[in-house]
Amino acid sequence: RWTLRGDVRGLALNPAEPIPGLRGLDARFEASAEGAQLDIAGEGVRVELPWLLARDAPLSFDRLAARVGLARDDGGLRIEADDLELENADLRLRSRLAVDFPADGRGPSLDLSGDIRVDDAGAIRRYVPATLLKPKLRRWLDQAFLAGRVPSGRFLFRGRPADFPFADGQGRFEAALRVQDLDLRFNARWPHFESVDGVLRFAIARLEIDATAGRLLDLSVRDAELVIPDVRDARAILVEGSAIGAFGDAVAFLARSPLKERLGAIPERFEVTGMARIDLSMSVPLRRRGPEDRLGLDGALSWPGPASLAPSWTCLLYTSPSP
């Protein structure tokens, strides 16, 4: 029987899926024939996940701390990390992690759950698992989140990373993030959502954002929803919702959308007073391969209360003199 104890300064690990590469850690450890226990901590830590993030530059964290245990399990190896904490200017994450390396040589399985807070939603693109997504969806996510924050959220990943996004139900992935003041660009040609409050959810391969409040230009958004039904084969983004505001603001919104090409000069020809409501149901394509990938749009402009429309041009009438 033997026991080994010690301290390590400046610990560095090369990435080996699913274990990330790490730089800048200090550790205190105790090891024996049964396993090992490490208390790790560091400031200015660099984390590399090349198989997941496809980034040349590592992620940087102001602080990382965890208690890590290693033990043999049915002939394989199990790594557990309790009270794992990561923090930088973008986010704060607290989670628990277990990784199992089976004795039969099959790929490792991952059990990860925790809480997250994001102070800058515009930084989300740096943490998107780019290698797991199609290029079109990856580019959309890279430009979609402009600003905002996630004051609280929870996530769960359980399964083999090689099987994600679990097309045949081999694993489970869920996330629910409460968003505040989110600025969201769903398409470069349309005005983007501003100051959105709501919930962003992942369920296996489905992504949805339920907005309970927000703005489209000067219109007030009510109960809007953005959905990508299956990120494994993302062809379009589905957007549904209603916006209410001054009639003139509703017409201004339409005039700044691709619908301006069909409306022509009509929005500029009328001075409008009163309130209006816009209801939209859209399918915004992420790719352009054929006619089935064109923009789908169903909408209505209505006014729940009194409104008046007056032509904004001057009309001159002439009468011909009597012969």
N, C-alpha and C positions, 0 to 999 in steps of 0.2 A: 504494500500500500504506500502511496506517495502523495504529496501535496506540494504545489508550487505556487508561491505568491510573489507579486512584484508590481512595479509601476512602469508604464511606458509613456514617453513623451514624444510628441510629434508623430503619432501613429498614422500610417498611410496604408490604404488598401486599394488594390486595383479592382476595377469593376468585373464581376463575374455573375451574369444573370442567374437569379434575380437580386443578388447582393450588389448594392451600389458601390462605386468607387468613392473613397473618403480621403480627405487630406486635412490635417490640422487638428487632430484629436489627441487628447491625453486619456490614459486608461489605467485603472487599478484592477488587477485580476487575481483570481484564485483558481487553480486548475488541479484536477485529480484524474484518476482512471475513469471515474464516472462522468466527468464533464468539466465545464468551466463556467465561471461567473465573472463578468466584466462590468465595471462602472465606468462609462465613458462620458466625456464632456469636452467641449471645445468652443472657442470663439474664432470667428473668421474662418469657418469650416467650408470646404468646397465639396460638393456632391456631384458625382458623375453617373448618369443613367443613359448611356449611348444607345442602348437597344430600345429605349422607350421615348426619349425626348428628341433624338436625332439632332442634338446641338453640339457644336464644336466646343463651346465654352461651358464649363461646369456651372451649376447653381451655387450661389454663395449664401451662407447663412451666418448671421451675427452670433447665433447661439445654437448649440446642439447638445442634448443630454439624454442618456438612456441607461437602463440596466439591462444587460444582455446575458442570456444564459445559453449554453451549448450542452446538449446531452444526446446520448445514443437512444434511439427509439426504434424497436423492432428491427434492429440491424442497420437502420439508416441513421440520419442525423437530423436533429431538430434544433432550430435557433429561435429563441424567444426574446423579444424586447418589450419590456413593460415601461410605462411612463416615458415613451419616446417623445421628445419635445424638439421642435424646429422653429426658429424664429428669424425673420429678417424684416426689411422695410415693407415688403409686399404682404406677408402673411404670418400667421402663427398657427402651428399645428401641434396637437397633442393626440397621441395614438398608442395602440398596442399592435405588435407585429409577431407573427409566428411563421417560420419557413420550414417546411419539411422536405428533406432530401431522401427519397425512398431507397431501400437497399437494392431494388431490382433495376435501378438505373433509369427509371422513368423521370421525366422532367420534374422539377420541384413544384410544390404547391404553396400557395400564399394565403394567409388569413390576416387581413389588415382592416382595422376599424379605428375610428377616432372622430375628433372634433376639429373644425378649422375656422379660422377667421381671416378674411382677406381685406386689407386696408386700401388696396388699389386694384380695382377690377381690370384696369387697363393692362395690368401685368399678367393676367391670366394666360395670355398666349405663351408665356415663357414656361408654363407648366403643363401645357397640352400634350398628351401622349401621341406625338405626331406620327410615330412609326406604325401605330395601330389604325390610322385613319386614311381614307382615300385623299389624294392630293387636293381635289376641289373642296372637300369639307375642311381640310387642314387650312387652306387659304382663307376660307370664310371665317373660321374661328380665329384666325390670326388678326383679322381686322374688325370683328364684330363687337368686341367689348371695348368701349372707348374710355369709360370712366365709371366710378361708382365704388361700392364696397359690399362686402359680405360680412355682416356683423356676427353671424353664427351659421354653422352648417355641420352636418354629419355625413359620414361616408362609410361604406363597407365593400371590401373586395374579398371574395372567398373562392379559390379555385387555382388552376394552373395558369400562369400568365400566357403560356403557349396556346391555350384554348380560347383566350379572350378574342372577340366579345361573346363567347359562349353560345354559338349558333344552335347547338343541340342540348342546351341546358346543363352543361357540365359544371357550371359555376354560378356565382351570384355577384352582381355589381349594382350598388345602389348609392345614390347621393341625393341629399336635399339641402339646398343652400338658400338662406333668406337673403335677398338682395335689396339694397337701398340706393336711391339716387343713381341708378344704372343708366348709362347712355349706351344704347344698343343700335348698331347699324345692321339692318337685315339685308339691305341691298344698296349699292352705291348710288343708284339712280332715284331712290325714294328718300324723302326726309326721314331721319332716324328717330327712334324713340329716345326721349329724354326723361331723366328723373324718375325712372321706373322703380316702383316698390312691388315686391312679389316674391315668388319662389322659383328657383331653378332646380329641376329634378333630372336625374339620370336613373333609368331603370333598365338594367341589362344594356340594350343597344338603343333605347329610346331617350331622346333629349327633349325636354319641354320647359318653357318659361311661362309661368302664369303671372300676368301683371294685374295687380289690383288698382294701381294708380300710375299715372305718368303723363307725358305730353307728347304730342306730335305738332311741332311748331307751337302755335298758341292754342291748340285744341287740347281739351282734357280727355285723357284716355280712360275708358272704363272696361274692365274685364277683357283684356287682350290676351291672346295665347299664341305662342310661337312653338312649332313642333317640327322636329326631325324624326320621323317614325322609326328609322333604322339607320344608325350611323355606319353599319357595315356596308350598306349600299345606298348612300345618301344621294338622291337624285334631285330633291327639291326641299325647300323650306316652306312649311305651311304656316300662314299668318292669318289670324282671325281676330276681329275686335271692333270696338265702337269708339268713336271720339265725338265729343260734344263741345260746342263753342259758338262764338259769334258767326253768323252766316258769312260775313266777309272773310273770316279766318278759314272757314271750311273751303271756300272758293280759292283762297290763296294756297291752301295745301294742295288742292287738285292742280293748280297752275304750276306748282313746283315738282310735280310728279311726272312720270312718263305719259300720263293721261293728257297732258297739255298738247301733245301731238294730235290727239283726236278732238280735243275741245277747241283747238285753234285759238282765236282771239276772244271767244265767248267770255271767259272769266274777266277779261280786261274791259269788256263793254258794259258791265253792269255795276252799279253801286247798290250794295245789299245791306239791309238792316234786319235785326232780329236774330234768333238763335237757330242753329242747324245741327244735324246729327249725320255722321258718316258711318256706315257699316261696310266693312270690307272683309272679304274672304279671298285669300291669294295663295297661289302656288308659285313660288319663286324658284326657277331652276338653278341648280348648281353646275350644270353642264349643258352643252349645246351640241347634241349629236343628231337630232332630227326634229320633226314637227312635234313629237310628243314632249319635247323639252322646252316648249315655249311657255311664256308667262300665262298662268291661268288666273282670271280675275272675275269676281262676282261682287258687286257693290251697289250701294244705294245712298243717295243724298236726300234727306228729308228734314222737315222743320216741324218740331212738336208744338210750337207756339206761333203767334202771328209774325209774319215777315213781309217786307216790301222790297220789290226790285224796281229800280229805275234805270233806264238807259243812260249811259254816261257820255254818249256822243250828242252833238247838236244836229238837229234835223231841220233844214231850211225848206219851206214850202213856197212854191211860186204859183201864181194864178196868171193865166194868159189874158191879156187885155181883150176886150170885146172888139170885134172888127168894126 
